[in-house]
Amino acid sequence: YAWDANEEYLFKAVVAFAMRRYSSKSTTQISNVLLCNVTDRVSFWFVVTDSATNATTVPGSEVEAAIRMNRNRINSAFLLSDQTLQFLKISSTISPPVEPSTPVWLIVFGVVLCLTVAGIIFLIVSGIQRRKKKNKESSEREDFEEKCEVTVTMENGIPCETLDLKAGHINGVYAADDERFASL
């Protein structure tokens, strides 16, 4: 950062602006801002003189208040921040860290709660589907068993076929062809 006569002039102008802005009745000029002990590392101290007499200095409390009030304008003029432009005896105006409107723990709690509720709903729905599938399979199995079930009855130790009413099984004993054996 090259500190030269132009930069000094800009600094004086910004401080004069801050003083005018702080006390609207003041007519502080650039010539009222005096820089002293300027070093190569851009370190110096300054005083602001009263514009009416140009011999008395403005109280330090007024200068500090004017700089506090216009600190962001001073930083912006030099494209600096509170970390790079330091005024001794004047606390920095670094803004406090931004805090979200919603606490972090509340966001994490909401995510965990949503995942838990989604898991419970998934388990309930999958259990209902499994139950329906199981009931459907068991009813199909019962229908199949009813169709395929053949019961063999035993009379006098001899297996007898039962009538299958659904298939329309015809008992051959009473068929018309068999009348030749037994006539009445």
CYANA upper distance limits for C-alpha pairs under 8 A (distance plus 0.5 A):
  3 TRP  CA      7 GLU  CA      6.21
  3 TRP  CA      8 GLU  CA      7.75
  3 TRP  CA     42 VAL  CA      7.22
  4 ASP  CA      8 GLU  CA      6.85
  5 ALA  CA      9 TYR  CA      6.67
  6 ASN  CA     10 LEU  CA      6.75
  7 GLU  CA     11 PHE  CA      6.68
  8 GLU  CA     12 LYS  CA      6.68
  9 TYR  CA     13 ALA  CA      6.60
  9 TYR  CA     30 ILE  CA      8.27
 10 LEU  CA     14 VAL  CA      6.64
 11 PHE  CA     15 VAL  CA      6.70
 12 LYS  CA     16 ALA  CA      6.56
 12 LYS  CA     30 ILE  CA      6.03
 12 LYS  CA     31 SER  CA      8.39
 12 LYS  CA     33 VAL  CA      6.16
 12 LYS  CA     34 LEU  CA      8.20
 13 ALA  CA     17 PHE  CA      6.55
 13 ALA  CA     29 GLN  CA      8.37
 13 ALA  CA     30 ILE  CA      5.90
 14 VAL  CA     18 ALA  CA      6.68
 14 VAL  CA     73 ARG  CA      8.46
 14 VAL  CA     74 ILE  CA      6.73
 14 VAL  CA     77 ALA  CA      8.11
 15 VAL  CA     19 MET  CA      6.69
 15 VAL  CA     33 VAL  CA      7.80
 15 VAL  CA     67 ILE  CA      7.90
 15 VAL  CA     74 ILE  CA      8.21
 16 ALA  CA     20 ARG  CA      6.67
 16 ALA  CA     28 THR  CA      6.17
 16 ALA  CA     29 GLN  CA      6.43
 16 ALA  CA     30 ILE  CA      6.22
 16 ALA  CA     32 ASN  CA      8.15
 16 ALA  CA     33 VAL  CA      7.39
 17 PHE  CA     21 ARG  CA      6.54
 17 PHE  CA     28 THR  CA      8.37
 18 ALA  CA     22 TYR  CA      6.51
 18 ALA  CA     66 ALA  CA      5.95
 18 ALA  CA     67 ILE  CA      6.74
 18 ALA  CA     69 MET  CA      8.19
 18 ALA  CA     70 ASN  CA      6.33
 19 MET  CA     23 SER  CA      6.79
 19 MET  CA     26 SER  CA      7.90
 19 MET  CA     28 THR  CA      7.12
 19 MET  CA     63 VAL  CA      7.38
 19 MET  CA     66 ALA  CA      6.06
 19 MET  CA     67 ILE  CA      8.30
 20 ARG  CA     24 SER  CA      6.04
 20 ARG  CA     25 LYS  CA      7.93
 20 ARG  CA     26 SER  CA      6.07
 20 ARG  CA     27 THR  CA      6.75
 20 ARG  CA     28 THR  CA      6.54
 21 ARG  CA     66 ALA  CA      7.96
 22 TYR  CA     65 ALA  CA      8.09
 22 TYR  CA     66 ALA  CA      5.62
 22 TYR  CA     69 MET  CA      7.83
 26 SER  CA     51 SER  CA      8.32
 27 THR  CA     51 SER  CA      6.95
 28 THR  CA     32 ASN  CA      6.79
 28 THR  CA     50 ASP  CA      7.73
 28 THR  CA     51 SER  CA      6.05
 29 GLN  CA     33 VAL  CA      7.95
 29 GLN  CA     51 SER  CA      7.45
 32 ASN  CA     48 VAL  CA      5.97
 32 ASN  CA     49 THR  CA      5.47
 32 ASN  CA     50 ASP  CA      7.34
 32 ASN  CA     51 SER  CA      6.88
 32 ASN  CA     54 ASN  CA      7.36
 33 VAL  CA     46 PHE  CA      7.36
 33 VAL  CA     47 VAL  CA      6.39
 33 VAL  CA     48 VAL  CA      5.07
 33 VAL  CA     49 THR  CA      7.00
 34 LEU  CA     46 PHE  CA      5.89
 34 LEU  CA     47 VAL  CA      5.87
 34 LEU  CA     48 VAL  CA      6.80
 34 LEU  CA     49 THR  CA      8.31
 35 LEU  CA     44 PHE  CA      7.16
 35 LEU  CA     45 TRP  CA      6.46
 35 LEU  CA     46 PHE  CA      4.92
 35 LEU  CA     47 VAL  CA      7.33
 36 CYS  CA     44 PHE  CA      6.31
 36 CYS  CA     45 TRP  CA      5.87
 36 CYS  CA     46 PHE  CA      6.25
 37 ASN  CA     43 SER  CA      8.13
 37 ASN  CA     44 PHE  CA      5.69
 37 ASN  CA     45 TRP  CA      7.08
 38 VAL  CA     42 VAL  CA      6.89
 38 VAL  CA     43 SER  CA      6.15
 38 VAL  CA     44 PHE  CA      4.98
 38 VAL  CA     45 TRP  CA      7.95
 39 THR  CA     43 SER  CA      5.81
 39 THR  CA     44 PHE  CA      7.03
 47 VAL  CA     57 THR  CA      7.26
 47 VAL  CA     58 VAL  CA      8.13
 48 VAL  CA     57 THR  CA      6.19
 48 VAL  CA     58 VAL  CA      6.16
 48 VAL  CA     63 VAL  CA      8.04
 49 THR  CA     54 ASN  CA      5.92
 49 THR  CA     55 ALA  CA      6.93
 49 THR  CA     56 THR  CA      6.15
 49 THR  CA     57 THR  CA      4.57
 49 THR  CA     58 VAL  CA      5.95
 50 ASP  CA     54 ASN  CA      5.58
 50 ASP  CA     55 ALA  CA      7.39
 50 ASP  CA     56 THR  CA      6.24
 50 ASP  CA     57 THR  CA      6.11
 50 ASP  CA     58 VAL  CA      6.22
 58 VAL  CA     62 GLU  CA      7.45
 58 VAL  CA     63 VAL  CA      7.60
 59 PRO  CA     63 VAL  CA      7.24
 60 GLY  CA     64 GLU  CA      6.55
 61 SER  CA     65 ALA  CA      6.59
 62 GLU  CA     66 ALA  CA      6.62
 63 VAL  CA     67 ILE  CA      6.68
 64 GLU  CA     68 ARG  CA      6.57
 64 GLU  CA     90 ILE  CA      6.88
 65 ALA  CA     69 MET  CA      6.59
 66 ALA  CA     70 ASN  CA      6.75
 67 ILE  CA     71 ARG  CA      5.81
 67 ILE  CA     74 ILE  CA      8.43
 68 ARG  CA     90 ILE  CA      7.79
 68 ARG  CA     93 THR  CA      8.13
 70 ASN  CA     74 ILE  CA      6.91
 71 ARG  CA     75 ASN  CA      6.70
 71 ARG  CA     93 THR  CA      7.89
 72 ASN  CA     76 SER  CA      6.51
 73 ARG  CA     77 ALA  CA      6.61
 74 ILE  CA     78 PHE  CA      7.19
 75 ASN  CA     79 LEU  CA      6.36
 75 ASN  CA     80 LEU  CA      5.40
 75 ASN  CA     81 SER  CA      6.01
 75 ASN  CA     82 ASP  CA      7.64
 75 ASN  CA     85 LEU  CA      7.47
 76 SER  CA     80 LEU  CA      6.76
 76 SER  CA     81 SER  CA      8.18
 80 LEU  CA     84 THR  CA      6.41
 80 LEU  CA     85 LEU  CA      6.73
 81 SER  CA     85 LEU  CA      6.49
 82 ASP  CA     86 GLN  CA      6.75
 82 ASP  CA     92 SER  CA      6.39
 82 ASP  CA     93 THR  CA      7.20
 82 ASP  CA     94 ILE  CA      6.74
 86 GLN  CA     92 SER  CA      7.98
 87 PHE  CA     91 SER  CA      8.09
 87 PHE  CA     92 SER  CA      8.40
100 PRO  CA    104 VAL  CA      8.38
102 THR  CA    106 LEU  CA      7.38
102 THR  CA    107 ILE  CA      7.77
103 PRO  CA    107 ILE  CA      7.28
104 VAL  CA    108 VAL  CA      6.86
105 TRP  CA    109 PHE  CA      6.50
106 LEU  CA    110 GLY  CA      6.60
107 ILE  CA    111 VAL  CA      6.82
108 VAL  CA    112 VAL  CA      6.73
109 PHE  CA    113 LEU  CA      6.50
110 GLY  CA    114 CYS  CA      6.58
111 VAL  CA    115 LEU  CA      6.73
112 VAL  CA    116 THR  CA      6.66
113 LEU  CA    117 VAL  CA      6.67
114 CYS  CA    118 ALA  CA      6.55
115 LEU  CA    119 GLY  CA      6.61
116 THR  CA    120 ILE  CA      6.76
117 VAL  CA    121 ILE  CA      6.68
118 ALA  CA    122 PHE  CA      6.60
119 GLY  CA    123 LEU  CA      6.72
120 ILE  CA    124 ILE  CA      6.74
121 ILE  CA    125 VAL  CA      6.63
122 PHE  CA    126 SER  CA      6.52
123 LEU  CA    127 GLY  CA      6.51
124 ILE  CA    128 ILE  CA      6.77
125 VAL  CA    129 GLN  CA      6.74
126 SER  CA    130 ARG  CA      6.54
127 GLY  CA    131 ARG  CA      6.61
128 ILE  CA    132 LYS  CA      6.70
129 GLN  CA    133 LYS  CA      6.59
130 ARG  CA    134 LYS  CA      6.51
131 ARG  CA    135 ASN  CA      6.56
132 LYS  CA    136 LYS  CA      6.55
133 LYS  CA    137 GLU  CA      6.63
134 LYS  CA    138 SER  CA      6.63
135 ASN  CA    139 SER  CA      6.60
136 LYS  CA    140 GLU  CA      6.65
137 GLU  CA    141 ARG  CA      6.56
138 SER  CA    142 GLU  CA      6.62
139 SER  CA    143 ASP  CA      6.68
140 GLU  CA    144 PHE  CA      6.58
141 ARG  CA    145 GLU  CA      6.49
142 GLU  CA    146 GLU  CA      6.55
143 ASP  CA    147 LYS  CA      6.83
144 PHE  CA    148 CYS  CA      6.57
145 GLU  CA    149 GLU  CA      5.91
151 THR  CA    161 GLU  CA      8.46
151 THR  CA    162 THR  CA      7.83
152 VAL  CA    159 PRO  CA      6.69
152 VAL  CA    160 CYS  CA      6.78
152 VAL  CA    161 GLU  CA      6.65
152 VAL  CA    162 THR  CA      7.50
153 THR  CA    159 PRO  CA      6.16
153 THR  CA    160 CYS  CA      5.87
153 THR  CA    161 GLU  CA      7.28
153 THR  CA    162 THR  CA      7.59
154 MET  CA    158 ILE  CA      5.89
154 MET  CA    159 PRO  CA      4.95
154 MET  CA    160 CYS  CA      6.31
155 GLU  CA    159 PRO  CA      6.92
155 GLU  CA    160 CYS  CA      7.33
163 LEU  CA    169 HIS  CA      6.61
163 LEU  CA    170 ILE  CA      8.39
163 LEU  CA    171 ASN  CA      8.28
164 ASP  CA    168 GLY  CA      6.72
164 ASP  CA    169 HIS  CA      6.04
165 LEU  CA    169 HIS  CA      7.01
171 ASN  CA    175 ALA  CA      7.76
173 VAL  CA    178 ASP  CA      7.69
174 TYR  CA    178 ASP  CA      7.74
175 ALA  CA    179 GLU  CA      8.11
178 ASP  CA    182 ALA  CA      7.99
179 GLU  CA    183 SER  CA      6.66
